[in-house]
Amino acid sequence: MKRIKYFIFLLMLFLFPHIAFAEWSKIAETNQSNHYLDRNSIKNIGGFYEAWWLMNLKPHLVQQVGFESVVGYEKIDCRKKQTLSLQKTTYNELFGGGVGNPDQKTYGWQPSRPGGLAENLIREICSK
């Protein structure tokens, strides 16, 4: 059993190495959650930006959804002010800790909503 846990840990570090070593900067707070960005992960690829983000949910929301945090990797189109989720995983502990549950859904480009994560990412990344 110990070997299996060690293998899973190594596999997670291999598949998601950036998450374990991210430096989260708080970029916004809402009634529902706190939003963070790993500024060191921001890359300009083909005219779009890509970056890792994290969202810690507030306790009242955790009770409703059954997880405490979400870590994702997003593509940002500054010109059209929209985002595309490339990867998203929910975690049962804050700051992407504990057990992760990868989201298998496919999302298209999403416009930003006032006060939402996308708007905060666009503001932080595109204004530089």
Secondary structure by P-SEA (a helix, b strand, c coil): caaaaaaaaaaaaaacccccccccccccccccbbbbbcccccccccccccbbbbbbbcaaaaaaccccccccccccccccccccccbbbbbcccccccbbbbbcccccccccccccaaaaaaaacccc
